[in-house]
């Protein structure tokens, strides 16, 4: 099981509040296999299927945005997030919405130029550390490169945290945000609203797979194989 698959399994377990044994995970070769397993583990006859979680989350999100000073007419499914939530103060705004809705929100990312700069600085630090210590001992060079690499990574993450204000490209509209919220908070929402919908489960799983493996959502179909078709490793 590669790292892509391990991270995917962990994200699915957290979203649906289930546990996937290693032996079962290794047998799930397609998205449909995982979908069937999730349906099996989340089956509950006491839950109704009439509630649409995406609609519920949209109206809740709209109420919260309205309470923060936005009018209802501005908040439509196709509205761009950049129009509603300006860059200035976006992290605080994002955190406030997450707290008020009591849901995990999608992570905000750093701009591509800053990610590139971080990678360059990391490479310089690791190379300099290795060359500086490897003159005396090759093993010391490797240890120093690893140590300084970890330290520099932690420092760069901390120092550049205020610049993490950009949603993923797949989360550019209110509709996208609502879909993401349902996906990463499915178990919480299903319990909160006493509902279970196979459609919601599929949409959530589809989005999680697409996000974790970095593929277009249209490619995540039941018969898609994780390794051969979706490039998991």
GUNUDREN-347748 format. One record per atom (N, C-alpha, C, O): x negated, y, z. Coordinates in steps of 0.05 Angstrom, whole numbers, padded with zeros to 5 digits, always signed. Example, Ala and Ser with C-alpha at 12.3 -4.5 7.8 and 13.67 -1.06 7.14 Angstrom:
2
-00264-00114+00156/-00246-00090+00156/-00264-00066+00156/-00285-00066+00169/-00257-00045+00142/-00273-00021+00143/-00258+00001+00157/-00268+00023+00161/
This chain:
233
-00017-00024+00000/+00000+00000+00000/-00018+00025+00000/-00033+00029+00019/-00016+00041-00021/-00032+00065-00023/-00022+00087-00006/-00001+00086+00006/-00038+00109-00005/-00031+00132+00012/-00005+00145+00003/+00011+00154+00019/-00001+00147-00024/+00024+00159-00034/+00048+00143-00023/+00067+00155-00014/+00046+00117-00024/+00068+00100-00015/+00072+00102+00015/+00095+00103+00025/+00050+00104+00030/+00052+00106+00059/+00066+00132+00067/+00084+00132+00084/+00058+00154+00055/+00071+00180+00061/+00100+00180+00053/+00117+00191+00066/+00106+00167+00030/+00134+00165+00021/+00151+00150+00041/+00173+00158+00047/+00141+00127+00050/+00155+00111+00069/+00160+00127+00095/+00182+00126+00106/+00140+00141+00104/+00143+00156+00129/+00164+00178+00126/+00180+00183+00144/+00164+00191+00103/+00184+00213+00098/+00212+00201+00097/+00231+00213+00107/+00216+00178+00084/+00242+00165+00082/+00251+00157+00110/+00275+00160+00117/+00233+00145+00125/+00240+00137+00153/+00250+00161+00169/+00269+00158+00184/+00236+00183+00167/+00244+00207+00183/+00270+00218+00173/+00286+00226+00189/+00274+00220+00147/+00298+00232+00136/+00323+00216+00143/+00344+00227+00150/+00321+00189+00142/+00344+00172+00147/+00345+00159+00174/+00363+00144+00181/+00324+00166+00191/+00322+00155+00218/+00324+00124+00218/+00340+00112+00232/+00307+00112+00201/+00306+00083+00200/+00277+00075+00201/+00259+00091+00200/+00273+00049+00204/+00245+00038+00204/+00243+00018+00182/+00260+00000+00179/+00222+00020+00166/+00218+00002+00144/+00193-00015+00150/+00171-00005+00149/+00197-00041+00156/+00175-00059+00162/+00155-00060+00139/+00163-00058+00116/+00130-00064+00145/+00109-00065+00124/+00115-00086+00103/+00111-00082+00079/+00124-00110+00113/+00129-00132+00094/+00152-00125+00075/+00152-00133+00052/+00173-00111+00085/+00195-00103+00068/+00186-00081+00049/+00194-00081+00026/+00170-00062+00059/+00161-00040+00042/+00145-00051+00018/+00148-00040-00004/+00129-00071+00023/+00112-00082+00001/+00129-00096-00020/+00120-00100-00043/+00154-00104-00013/+00172-00118-00031/+00189-00099-00047/+00202-00107-00067/+00189-00073-00040/+00206-00053-00053/+00190-00041-00076/+00174-00024-00073/+00196-00052-00100/+00180-00043-00123/+00193-00021-00139/+00180-00006-00154/+00220-00018-00136/+00234+00003-00151/+00249+00022-00131/+00252+00015-00108/+00257+00044-00142/+00273+00063-00126/+00299+00050-00117/+00309+00055-00095/+00311+00034-00135/+00335+00020-00128/+00332+00001-00104/+00351-00001-00088/+00309-00011-00102/+00304-00029-00079/+00305-00013-00053/+00317-00022-00033/+00293+00010-00053/+00293+00027-00029/+00321+00037-00023/+00329+00038+00000/+00335+00045-00044/+00362+00055-00040/+00380+00034-00027/+00395+00040-00009/+00378+00009-00037/+00394-00013-00025/+00387-00017+00004/+00405-00022+00021/+00361-00015+00010/+00353-00019+00038/+00363+00003+00056/+00373-00002+00078/+00362+00028+00046/+00373+00051+00062/+00402+00048+00066/+00412+00053+00088/+00417+00040+00046/+00446+00035+00049/+00452+00014+00070/+00470+00017+00087/+00436-00007+00070/+00439-00029+00089/+00434-00019+00118/+00449-00025+00136/+00413-00003+00121/+00405+00006+00148/+00422+00029+00159/+00424+00033+00183/+00436+00044+00141/+00452+00066+00150/+00482+00060+00150/+00498+00077+00155/+00488+00035+00144/+00516+00027+00143/+00529+00030+00171/+00519+00021+00191/+00552+00044+00171/+00566+00048+00197/+00596+00053+00190/+00603+00073+00178/+00612+00033+00198/+00641+00034+00191/+00655+00057+00205/+00678+00064+00197/+00643+00069+00226/+00657+00091+00240/+00653+00118+00226/+00667+00137+00233/+00636+00119+00206/+00631+00144+00192/+00649+00146+00167/+00653+00126+00153/+00660+00169+00162/+00678+00173+00139/+00661+00182+00116/+00638+00192+00119/+00672+00180+00092/+00657+00187+00068/+00669+00211+00053/+00663+00216+00030/+00688+00225+00066/+00702+00246+00052/+00688+00273+00053/+00694+00291+00038/+00669+00276+00071/+00655+00301+00075/+00631+00303+00056/+00615+00285+00054/+00629+00325+00041/+00607+00330+00023/+00586+00346+00039/+00590+00370+00045/+00563+00334+00045/+00543+00348+00061/+00531+00372+00047/+00525+00392+00060/+00528+00371+00021/+00517+00394+00007/+00535+00418+00009/+00526+00441+00013/+00561+00414+00008/+00580+00436+00011/+00579+00447+00040/+00579+00471+00044/+00579+00429+00059/+00578+00437+00087/+00553+00453+00093/+00554+00474+00106/+00530+00444+00083/+00505+00458+00088/+00504+00485+00074/+00494+00504+00085/+00516+00486+00050/+00516+00511+00035/+00532+00532+00051/+00522+00555+00054/+00555+00525+00061/+00571+00545+00075/+00558+00553+00102/+00560+00576+00110/+00545+00533+00115/+00531+00540+00140/+00508+00559+00133/+00503+00578+00148/+00493+00553+00112/+00470+00570+00104/+00481+00598+00097/+00468+00618+00104/+00503+00599+00083/+00514+00625+00076/+00522+00641+00100/+00518+00666+00101/+00533+00628+00120/+00540+00642+00145/+00516+00653+00158/+00516+00676+00168/+00494+00637+00159/+00470+00646+00173/+00457+00670+00157/+00447+00689+00170/+00457+00668+00131/+00446+00690+00115/+00462+00715+00118/+00452+00737+00118/+00489+00711+00120/+00506+00734+00124/+00501+00748+00151/+00501+00772+00153/+00496+00731+00171/+00490+00742+00198/+00464+00757+00198/+00459+00774+00216/+00446+00752+00179/+00421+00765+00177/+00421+00790+00159/+00401+00801+00152/+00446+00797+00151/+00449+00822+00136/+00455+00820+00107/+00456+00840+00093/+00460+00796+00096/+00466+00792+00068/+00496+00789+00064/+00509+00776+00081/+00506+00799+00043/+00535+00797+00037/+00541+00770+00024/+00524+00758+00011/+00566+00760+00028/+00574+00735+00016/+00571+00735-00014/+00564+00715-00026/+00577+00758-00027/+00576+00759-00056/+00548+00755-00067/+00545+00748-00090/+00528+00760-00051/+00500+00757-00059/+00491+00728-00058/+00471+00720-00071/+00506+00712-00042/+00497+00685-00036/+00513+00664-00052/+00534+00656-00044/+00502+00657-00075/+00514+00637-00093/+00495+00614-00098/+00470+00618-00094/+00505+00591-00105/+00486+00568-00109/+00464+00574-00129/+00441+00565-00125/+00469+00590-00150/+00449+00596-00170/+00431+00620-00163/+00412+00626-00178/+00436+00633-00140/+00420+00656-00133/+00392+00648-00127/+00386+00629-00113/+00373+00664-00138/+00344+00659-00133/+00337+00666-00104/+00345+00687-00094/+00321+00649-00091/+00313+00655-00064/+00296+00681-00062/+00298+00695-00042/+00281+00686-00083/+00264+00710-00083/+00281+00735-00081/+00272+00756-00070/+00305+00734-00091/+00323+00757-00090/+00335+00761-00062/+00339+00784-00054/+00338+00739-00048/+00351+00741-00021/+00330+00745+00001/+00335+00760+00020/+00308+00731-00002/+00288+00732+00020/+00262+00743+00010/+00247+00729-00004/+00257+00769+00015/+00232+00782+00005/+00207+00769+00017/+00208+00756+00038/+00185+00773+00003/+00159+00762+00013/+00152+00772+00040/+00142+00757+00057/+00156+00798+00045/+00149+00810+00071/+00168+00799+00092/+00192+00802+00091/+00156+00785+00112/+00171+00774+00133/+00185+00748+00127/+00202+00738+00142/+00177+00735+00104/+00192+00711+00096/+00187+00688+00115/+00206+00673+00121/+00163+00685+00126/+00158+00663+00144/+00176+00665+00169/+00188+00645+00178/+00178+00689+00180/+00195+00693+00204/+00224+00688+00197/+00239+00676+00213/+00233+00697+00174/+00260+00693+00164/+00266+00664+00162/+00287+00654+00170/+00247+00649+00150/+00250+00620+00146/+00252+00606+00172/+00269+00588+00176/+00236+00613+00192/+00236+00601+00218/+00262+00607+00233/+00273+00590+00247/+00272+00632+00229/+00297+00639+00242/+00320+00623+00231/+00337+00613+00246/+00322+00619+00205/+00343+00603+00192/+00341+00574+00202/+00361+00562+00208/+00317+00564+00204/+00313+00536+00213/+00323+00533+00242/+00336+00513+00248/+00317+00552+00259/+00326+00551+00287/+00356+00554+00289/+00369+00539+00304/+00368+00572+00274/+00397+00577+00276/+00413+00553+00265/+00434+00547+00276/+00403+00540+00244/+00417+00517+00233/+00409+00491+00246/+00421+00470+00242/+00388+00492+00262/+00377+00469+00276/+00371+00447+00256/+00379+00424+00259/+00356+00454+00235/+00349+00436+00214/+00319+00440+00206/+00309+00462+00209/+00306+00419+00197/+00280+00423+00185/+00282+00436+00158/+00299+00428+00142/+00267+00456+00153/+00267+00470+00127/+00243+00460+00111/+00222+00452+00122/+00245+00462+00084/+00222+00454+00068/+00197+00472+00075/+00200+00495+00081/+00174+00460+00073/+00150+00475+00080/+00144+00496+00059/+00149+00492+00035/+00135+00519+00068/+00127+00540+00051/+00098+00537+00044/+00082+00529+00061/+00091+00542+00019/+00063+00537+00010/+00048+00563+00005/+00059+00585+00004/+00022+00560+00002/+00004+00582-00003/+00003+00586-00034/+00008+00568-00049/-00003+00611-00042/-00006+00616-00071/-00028+00599-00083/-00047+00592-00069/-00026+00593-00109/-00045+00575-00122/-00074+00586-00121/-00093+00571-00119/-00077+00613-00123/-00104+00624-00123/-00117+00620-00096/-00141+00616-00094/-00100+00621-00074/-00112+00617-00048/-00119+00587-00043/-00139+00581-00030/-00103+00569-00054/-00109+00541-00052/-00135+00535-00066/-00152+00520-00056/-00139+00547-00090/-00163+00543-00105/-00187+00554-00089/-00208+00542-00088/-00184+00578-00078/-00205+00590-00062/-00212+00573-00038/-00236+00570-00032/-00192+00563-00025/-00197+00545-00002/-00213+00520-00010/-00232+00512+00004/-00206+00509-00033/-00221+00486-00043/-00250+00492-00049/-00268+00477-00043/-00254+00516-00061/-00282+00524-00067/-00298+00528-00041/-00321+00519-00039/-00286+00541-00021/-00300+00546+00004/-00306+00519+00018/-00327+00516+00029/-00287+00501+00017/-00291+00475+00029/-00314+00461+00016/-00331+00449+00030/-00315+00461-00011/-00336+00448-00025/-00363+00460-00019/-00383+00446-00016/-00364+00487-00016/-00389+00500-00010/-00399+00492+00018/-00423+00486+00022/-00381+00492+00038/-00388+00485+00065/-00398+00457+00067/-00418+00451+00079/-00384+00438+00054/-00391+00410+00055/-00419+00406+00041/-00436+00392+00052/-00422+00418+00018/-00448+00415+00003/-00471+00427+00019/-00492+00414+00021/-00467+00451+00030/-00488+00464+00045/-00495+00447+00070/-00519+00445+00077/-00475+00437+00083/-00480+00421+00108/-00495+00396+00101/-00514+00388+00115/-00488+00383+00079/-00501+00358+00072/-00530+00364+00064/-00549+00350+00074/-00534+00384+00047/-00562+00390+00039/-00579+00399+00062/-00603+00394+00062/-00567+00414+00081/-00583+00424+00103/-00592+00403+00122/-00614+00404+00133/-00576+00382+00126/-00583+00361+00145/-00595+00336+00132/-00608+00321+00145/-00589+00332+00107/-00598+00308+00093/-00628+00308+00088/-00640+00287+00083/-00641+00331+00091/-00670+00332+00087/-00685+00316+00107/-00706+00304+00102/-00674+00315+00131/-00686+00299+00153/-00676+00271+00153/-00691+00252+00157/-00650+00268+00149/-00638+00242+00151/-00612+00241+00134/-00595+00258+00137/-00610+00221+00116/-00587+00219+00098/-00561+00216+00114/-00541+00229+00107/-00562+00199+00134/-00538+00195+00150/-00529+00220+00165/-00506+00226+00167/-00549+00235+00175/-00543+00260+00188/-00529+00280+00169/-00511+00295+00177/-00538+00279+00144/-00525+00296+00124/-00496+00289+00120/-00479+00307+00118/-00490+00264+00119/-00462+00255+00115/-00445+00263+00139/-00423+00273+00136/-00456+00258+00163/-00441+00265+00188/-00437+00295+00189/-00415+00303+00196/-00457+00310+00183/-00454+00339+00184/-00434+00350+00164/-00418+00367+00170/-00435+00338+00140/-00416+00347+00119/-00387+00340+00128/-00369+00357+00124/-00383+00317+00139/-00356+00309+00148/-00347+00328+00171/-00324+00337+00171/-00365+00333+00190/-00357+00349+00214/-00351+00378+00206/-00330+00389+00213/-00369+00390+00190/-00365+00418+00182/-00342+00420+00162/-00328+00440+00161/-00337+00398+00147/-00315+00398+00129/-00288+00399+00144/-00270+00414+00136/-00286+00383+00165/-00262+00382+00181/-00258+00409+00196/-00235+00419+00197/-00279+00420+00206/-00277+00445+00221/-00269+00468+00202/-00251+00484+00208/-00281+00469+00178/-00274+00490+00159/-00246+00487+00149/-00232+00507+00144/-00237+00462+00145/-00209+00457+00137/-00189+00468+00157/-00170+00481+00150/-00194+00461+00183/-00177+00470+00204/-00176+00501+00206/-00155+00513+00209/-00199+00513+00203/-00201+00542+00204/-00187+00555+00180/-00172+00575+00184/-00190+00544+00156/-00177+00555+00133/-00147+00553+00134/-00132+00571+00127/-00137+00530+00144/-00108+00526+00147/-00097+00547+00167/-00076+00559+00162/-00112+00551+00189/-00102+00570+00209/-00103+00599+00199/-00084+00614+00202/-00125+00606+00187/-00129+00634+00178/-00111+00641+00155/-00103+00665+00152/-00104+00622+00138/-00087+00628+00115/-00058+00622+00119/-00042+00624+00100/-00051+00615+00144/-00023+00608+00149/-00003+00631+00143/+00018+00626+00133/-00011+00657+00148/+00007+00679+00141/+00013+00681+00112/+00033+00694+00104/-00004+00669+00095/+00001+00670+00066/+00019+00647+00056/+00025+00647+00032/+00027+00629+00073/+00044+00607+00065/+00073+00617+00065/+00088+00614+00085/+00081+00630+00043/+00107+00643+00041/+00122+00635+00016/+00142+00648+00009/+00112+00615+00001/+00124+00608-00024/+00137+00581-00023/+00124+00561-00017/+00163+00579-00029/+00176+00553-00031/+00165+00538-00055/+00153+00549-00073/+00169+00512-00055/+00160+00495-00077/+00175+00504-00103/+00198+00515-00101/+00163+00499-00126/+00176+00506-00151/+00204+00493-00154/+00221+00504-00167/+00207+00470-00142/+00232+00455-00143/+00253+00466-00124/+00275+00456-00122/+00246+00487-00109/+00264+00499-00089/+00266+00529-00094/+00259+00545-00076/+00275+00537-00117/+00275+00565-00125/+00302+00578-00121/+00303+00603-00121/+00323+00563-00119/+00350+00575-00116/+00363+00565-00090/+00353+00547-00077/+00386+00577-00084/+00402+00569-00061/+00410+00539-00064/+00409+00524-00045/+00418+00532-00088/+00426+00504-00093/+00403+00485-00087/+00406+00464-00074/+00379+00492-00097/+00355+00476-00092/+00350+00473-00062/+00344+00452-00052/+00352+00496-00048/+00347+00496-00019/+00367+00478-00004/+00359+00462+00013/+00392+00480-00011/+00413+00463+00001/+00407+00434-00004/+00409+00417+00014/+00400+00427-00029/+00394+00399-00035/+00370+00389-00019/+00371+00366-00009/+00350+00405-00016/+00327+00398+00000/+00334+00394+00029/+00324+00375+00042/+00351+00412+00040/+00359+00410+00068/+00374+00384+00073/+00369+00371+00094/+00391+00377+00055/+00406+00352+00058/+00387+00328+00057/+00390+00309+00072/+00368+00329+00039/+00349+00307+00035/+00332+00302+00060/+00330+00280+00070/+00320+00323+00071/+00301+00319+00093/+00314+00318+00120/+00301+00312+00140/+00340+00324+00121/+00355+00323+00146/+00379+00305+00145/+00398+00308+00160/+00378+00285+00127/+00402+00269+00122/+00413+00256+00147/+00437+00258+00153/+00396+00243+00163/+00406+00229+00187/+00418+00248+00207/+00440+00242+00218/+00405+00271+00211/+00416+00291+00229/+00443+00301+00220/+00461+00304+00236/+00446+00307+00195/+00471+00318+00184/+00493+00297+00184/+00516+00303+00190/+00486+00272+00177/+00506+00251+00176/+00517+00246+00204/+00541+00241+00207/+00500+00247+00224/+00509+00244+00252/+00525+00269+00261/+00546+00266+00274/+00516+00292+00254/+00529+00317+00262/+00557+00319+00252/+00575+00328+00266/+00561+00310+00227/+00588+00313+00214/+00602+00286+00211/+00622+00284+00197/+00591+00265+00224/+00604+00239+00224/+00612+00230+00195/+00634+00222+00190/+00593+00231+00177/+00598+00224+00150/+00576+00207+00138/+00553+00208+00148/+00583+00192+00118/+00563+00176+00104/+00572+00173+00075/+00593+00161+00070/+00557+00184+00057/+00564+00183+00028/+00541+00171+00013/+00518+00179+00015/+00548+00151-00004/+00527+00138-00020/+00515+00159-00040/+00491+00157-00046/+00531+00177-00049/+00521+00198-00067/+00501+00216-00053/+00480+00222-00064/+00507+00224-00029/+00489+00241-00013/+00463+00226-00008/+00441+00237-00009/+00465+00200-00001/+00442+00184+00004/+00424+00182-00020/+00400+00185-00019/+00436+00177-00043/+00421+00175-00068/+00407+00201-00075/+00383+00202-00081/+00422+00223-00073/+00410+00250-00079/+00387+00256-00061/+00367+00267-00069/+00390+00249-00035/+00369+00254-00016/+00344+00237-00022/+00322+00248-00022/+00349+00212-00027/+00326+00194-00034/+00312+00202-00059/+00288+00203-00061/+00328+00210-00079/+00317+00218-00105/+00299+00242-00102/+00277+00243-00113/+00308+00262-00086/+00292+00286-00082/+00267+00280-00066/+00245+00290-00073/+00269+00263-00046/+00245+00256-00029/+00224+00243-00047/+00200+00250-00045/+00232+00224-00063/+00213+00210-00080/+00200+00229-00100/+00176+00228-00104/+00216+00246-00112/+00206+00265-00132/+00186+00284-00119/+00164+00289-00130/+00192+00294-00095/+00175+00313-00081/+00149+00299-00072/+00127+00311-00076/+00151+00276-00061/+00127+00262-00050/+00108+00253-00072/+00084+00253-00068/+00119+00244-00094/+00102+00234-00116/+00096+00254-00137/+00081+00249-00156/+00108+00278-00135/+00102+00300-00153/+00112+00294-00182/+00098+00301-00201/+00135+00282-00184/+00146+00276-00211/+00173+00291-00214/+00185+00300-00195/+00181+00293-00239/+00207+00306-00245/+00229+00289-00234/+00229+00264-00236/+00249+00302-00223/+00271+00287-00210/+00286+00269-00229/+00297+00248-00222/+00287+00277-00255/+00301+00261-00275/+00289+00234-00279/+00302+00216-00289/+00263+00231-00272/+00249+00205-00275/+00256+00186-00252/+00251+00162-00255/+00267+00196-00231/+00272+00179-00207/+00300+00166-00211/+00320+00177-00202/+00300+00144-00224/+00324+00129-00229/+00322+00102-00215/+00300+00093-00208/+00345+00088-00211/+00344+00062-00196/+00323+00042-00206/+00310+00029-00189/+00320+00040-00232/+00301+00019-00242/+00272+00029-00244/+00255+00013-00252/+00267+00054-00237/+00240+00064-00238/+00222+00050-00218/+00228+00048-00195/+00199+00041-00228/+00179+00027-00211/+00160+00048-00199/+00151+00066-00214/+00154+00046-00174/+00138+00066-00160/+00110+00068-00173/+00100+00090-00177/+00097+00046-00178/+00069+00046-00188/+00069+00050-00218/+00056+00069-00227/+00082+00033-00233/+00080+00034-00262/+00094+00058-00274/+00084+00069-00294/+00117+00067-00263/+00132+00088-00276/+00128+00115-00263/+00129+00136-00276/+00124+00115-00236/+00123+00141-00222/+00095+00148-00213/+00090+00169-00201/+00076+00131-00218/+00048+00137-00213/+00039+00136-00184/+00019+00149-00177/+00054+00122-00166/+00046+00120-00138/+00020+00103-00136/+00016+00085-00152/+00004+00110-00116/-00020+00094-00112/-00024+00089-00082/-00043+00076-00074/
